[in-house]
Amino acid sequence: MIKAFVFDLDGTLIDSEVVWVDSLQQLLKSRGYNIAYDQALDIVYGKAWAAVHAGVNERFEGLYPDIKQMEKDMHEVFNSLCGSRDILIHTSVDLLHRLARDYPVAIVTGAPRSELEEGLQRMAIGQSLAFTMSNEDYNPGKPDPTCFRLAAKKLNLAPHHCLVFEDSTAGIEAAKRAGMACVALQRPGRPPQDVSSADEILDDLAKFDIPKWTNGQASGKSTP
């Protein structure tokens, strides 16, 4: 029986990953490098920051030796692009709020803390969460299961009592390797990810059946 829930951020609660793809493409163009959208997609989509940084330096050696500088520069472009866009996945945010009324809920993301904090402000959900984890809180990143194993410890629960909502191949692999159940969000019109190893695949988290996974019993917000 599931007693707690863990959400990924980008692509699950916030529709930001396609904006990050655009941000990388524009950033590289400003540095004199023109790359196709598909190339930027391959570098960014479904990847943690460390993997994005590695992908940039693999293709453009020496361009960004400092990952923090790359994050800063991409954030500037990202924020300019998001100025007029609503990037919330509202049905996912609504599910988080509904679950948080009865269960411990956390966010575990491969994004840096600054991006996580921006997301929390956009969603206005900080008080609903048991805790959050950014990529500064664990190492290595997804698909390694370390982040979700740490989350289970913070929840004082065995991993099999936790369910993860993810949208990426790496995130799903990390959840399953940690021993957790995983529901994949595969939204129409978004770049395809291999989500076949998830326990359930939904095109909208509004369709998530809470009683199916919890036997209809709320565990209470306090962890055992």
Stockholm file with secondary structure:
# STOCKHOLM 1.0

chainA/1-224         MIKAFVFDLDGTLIDSEVVWVDSLQQLLKSRGYNIAYDQALDIVYGKAWAAVHAGVNERFEGLYPDIKQMEKDMHEVFNSLCGSRDILIHTSVDLLHRLARDYPVAIVTGAPRSELEEGLQRMAIGQSLAFTMSNEDYNPGKPDPTCFRLAAKKLNLAPHHCLVFEDSTAGIEAAKRAGMACVALQRPGRPPQDVSSADEILDDLAKFDIPKWTNGQASGKSTP
#=GR chainA/1-224 SS CCCEEEECSBTTTBCCHHHHHHHHHHHHHHTTCCCCHHHHHHHHTTCCHHHHHHHHHHHSTTSCSCHHHHHHHHHHHHHHHHTTCCCBCHHHHHHHHHHHTTSCEEEECSSCHHHHHHHHHHHTCGGGCSEEECGGGCSSCTTSTHHHHHHHHHHTSCGGGEEEEECSHHHHHHHHHTTCEEEEECCTTSCCCCCTTSSEEESCGGGCCHHHHHTTCCCCSSCC
#=GC SS_cons         CCCEEEECSBTTTBCCHHHHHHHHHHHHHHTTCCCCHHHHHHHHTTCCHHHHHHHHHHHSTTSCSCHHHHHHHHHHHHHHHHTTCCCBCHHHHHHHHHHHTTSCEEEECSSCHHHHHHHHHHHTCGGGCSEEECGGGCSSCTTSTHHHHHHHHHHTSCGGGEEEEECSHHHHHHHHHTTCEEEEECCTTSCCCCCTTSSEEESCGGGCCHHHHHTTCCCCSSCC
//
